[in-house]
Amino acid sequence: MPRKDAKGSGPAASAMKTPPADLTALTKNSGGKYPASHMAGVLRGQPTAASHGSQDMPISGPLFSSISQEHESQVQQRTTNLTTGIETMQSK
C-alpha cells in the first residue's frame, strides 16, 4: 500500500538515484524557518535538484507552464499553492 505521509518513503523511493526528501522536515532542516522561496524555486526548476531535473530540464516548471498555457500568473498561483500546501505538512 502506498504511503501518503510525505516523508519520502513511497513506493518509488527505492528506485530513485537520489532519495526523496522528507517534506515534513523542511522547516526543521532549515533552522526552524520554512524555506518557501527555495521550494518555489525547486518547483519552477530554478535550482539544481537531482530529483526534479536540472535547470536545463526541470520537471514542474514546464508542466505548470503547459497546463496554464503560458499564463505566468497561473503558473505563479500553482507554484504558490503547492509551496503553501507543503508548508502545512511541516512537523511541529
C-alpha positions as a Markdown table, in Angstrom:
| # | Residue | x | y | z |
|---|---|---|---|---|
| 1 | Met | 0.0 | 0.0 | 0.0 |
| 2 | Pro | 1.5 | 3.4 | -1.0 |
| 3 | Arg | 2.5 | 5.8 | 1.8 |
| 4 | Lys | 0.9 | 9.2 | 1.7 |
| 5 | Asp | 2.8 | 10.8 | 4.6 |
| 6 | Ala | 5.2 | 13.0 | 2.5 |
| 7 | Lys | 8.2 | 11.5 | 4.3 |
| 8 | Gly | 9.9 | 10.3 | 1.1 |
| 9 | Ser | 9.4 | 6.6 | 1.6 |
| 10 | Gly | 6.7 | 6.0 | -1.1 |
| 11 | Pro | 6.7 | 3.1 | -3.5 |
| 12 | Ala | 9.1 | 4.7 | -6.0 |
| 13 | Ala | 11.7 | 5.8 | -3.4 |
| 14 | Ser | 13.9 | 2.8 | -3.6 |
| 15 | Ala | 14.2 | 3.1 | -7.4 |
| 16 | Met | 15.4 | 6.8 | -7.3 |
| 17 | Lys | 19.1 | 7.6 | -7.6 |
| 18 | Thr | 18.7 | 10.4 | -5.1 |
| 19 | Pro | 16.4 | 9.6 | -2.2 |
| 20 | Pro | 13.3 | 11.8 | -2.0 |
| 21 | Ala | 13.2 | 14.5 | 0.7 |
| 22 | Asp | 11.1 | 14.2 | 3.8 |
| 23 | Leu | 8.7 | 17.0 | 3.0 |
| 24 | Thr | 7.6 | 17.2 | 6.6 |
| 25 | Ala | 11.0 | 18.1 | 7.9 |
| 26 | Leu | 11.9 | 21.1 | 5.6 |
| 27 | Thr | 11.3 | 23.7 | 8.3 |
| 28 | Lys | 13.3 | 21.6 | 10.9 |
| 29 | Asn | 16.2 | 21.1 | 8.4 |
| 30 | Ser | 16.2 | 24.8 | 7.6 |
| 31 | Gly | 16.8 | 26.1 | 11.1 |
| 32 | Gly | 13.2 | 26.4 | 12.1 |
| 33 | Lys | 12.1 | 28.6 | 9.1 |
| 34 | Tyr | 10.1 | 27.1 | 6.2 |
| 35 | Pro | 12.2 | 27.7 | 3.0 |
| 36 | Ala | 9.3 | 29.0 | 0.9 |
| 37 | Ser | 11.5 | 30.8 | -1.7 |
| 38 | His | 13.7 | 27.7 | -2.1 |
| 39 | Met | 10.7 | 25.5 | -2.5 |
| 40 | Ala | 9.1 | 27.7 | -5.1 |
| 41 | Gly | 12.5 | 27.8 | -7.0 |
| 42 | Val | 12.7 | 24.0 | -6.9 |
| 43 | Leu | 9.2 | 23.7 | -8.3 |
| 44 | Arg | 9.9 | 26.2 | -11.0 |
| 45 | Gly | 13.1 | 24.4 | -11.9 |
| 46 | Gln | 15.5 | 27.2 | -10.8 |
| 47 | Pro | 18.0 | 25.5 | -8.5 |
| 48 | Thr | 19.6 | 22.2 | -9.5 |
| 49 | Ala | 17.8 | 19.4 | -7.7 |
| 50 | Ala | 18.6 | 15.9 | -8.9 |
| 51 | Ser | 15.1 | 14.5 | -8.3 |
| 52 | His | 13.5 | 17.5 | -10.1 |
| 53 | Gly | 15.8 | 17.6 | -13.1 |
| 54 | Ser | 18.5 | 20.1 | -14.0 |
| 55 | Gln | 18.0 | 23.8 | -14.7 |
| 56 | Asp | 18.0 | 22.8 | -18.4 |
| 57 | Met | 15.3 | 20.2 | -18.0 |
| 58 | Pro | 13.2 | 20.9 | -14.8 |
| 59 | Ile | 10.0 | 18.9 | -14.2 |
| 60 | Ser | 7.5 | 21.2 | -12.5 |
| 61 | Gly | 8.1 | 24.5 | -14.3 |
| 62 | Pro | 7.3 | 23.4 | -17.8 |
| 63 | Leu | 4.4 | 21.2 | -16.6 |
| 64 | Phe | 2.8 | 24.1 | -14.8 |
| 65 | Ser | 3.5 | 26.4 | -17.8 |
| 66 | Ser | 2.0 | 23.9 | -20.3 |
| 67 | Ile | -1.2 | 23.3 | -18.3 |
| 68 | Ser | -1.5 | 27.1 | -17.8 |
| 69 | Gln | -1.0 | 27.7 | -21.5 |
| 70 | Glu | 1.9 | 30.0 | -20.7 |
| 71 | His | -0.1 | 32.4 | -18.5 |
| 72 | Glu | 2.6 | 33.4 | -15.9 |
| 73 | Ser | 0.0 | 34.4 | -13.3 |
| 74 | Gln | -1.5 | 30.9 | -13.3 |
| 75 | Val | 2.0 | 29.3 | -13.1 |
| 76 | Gln | 2.8 | 31.5 | -10.2 |
| 77 | Gln | -0.5 | 30.6 | -8.5 |
| 78 | Arg | 0.1 | 26.9 | -8.9 |
| 79 | Thr | 3.6 | 27.2 | -7.5 |
| 80 | Thr | 2.3 | 29.3 | -4.6 |
| 81 | Asn | -0.5 | 26.8 | -3.9 |
| 82 | Leu | 1.9 | 23.8 | -3.8 |
| 83 | Thr | 4.5 | 25.7 | -1.8 |
| 84 | Thr | 1.9 | 26.6 | 0.8 |
| 85 | Gly | 0.5 | 23.1 | 0.8 |
| 86 | Ile | 3.9 | 21.7 | 1.6 |
| 87 | Glu | 4.3 | 24.2 | 4.4 |
| 88 | Thr | 1.1 | 22.8 | 6.1 |
| 89 | Met | 2.8 | 19.4 | 6.2 |
| 90 | Gln | 5.7 | 20.6 | 8.4 |
| 91 | Ser | 6.2 | 18.7 | 11.7 |
| 92 | Lys | 5.7 | 20.7 | 14.8 |
